[in-house]
Amino acid sequence: MILIDTSKLWVSDEEETSIHFIAQCSATMLLRRSILGDYTLSLDALNGIHWTVLLRFAKASSLTLAYLSNFALCT
């Protein structure tokens, strides 16, 4: 079992844009690493990712954020 310090997963003063959410948001960094290959991504890196992979990330992250919102980490 892996223990994660969830107190640092959500930083409320980060700007919520689609680029931020996909490439840099701390709430989905572990999922991003798992699906997209790194904890944070540059715009150039995003350009090289096939849309089906981004769609997989979006679907998985919506489930992750729904789970985290139960613990008041995301709103």
Stockholm file with secondary structure:
# STOCKHOLM 1.0

chainA/1-75         MILIDTSKLWVSDEEETSIHFIAQCSATMLLRRSILGDYTLSLDALNGIHWTVLLRFAKASSLTLAYLSNFALCT
#=GR chainA/1-75 SS CCCCCGGGSCCTTSCCCHHHHHHTCGGGHHHHHHHHSSSSCCHHHHHTSCHHHHHHHHHHHHHHHHHHHTTTSCC
#=GC SS_cons        CCCCCGGGSCCTTSCCCHHHHHHTCGGGHHHHHHHHSSSSCCHHHHHTSCHHHHHHHHHHHHHHHHHHHTTTSCC
//
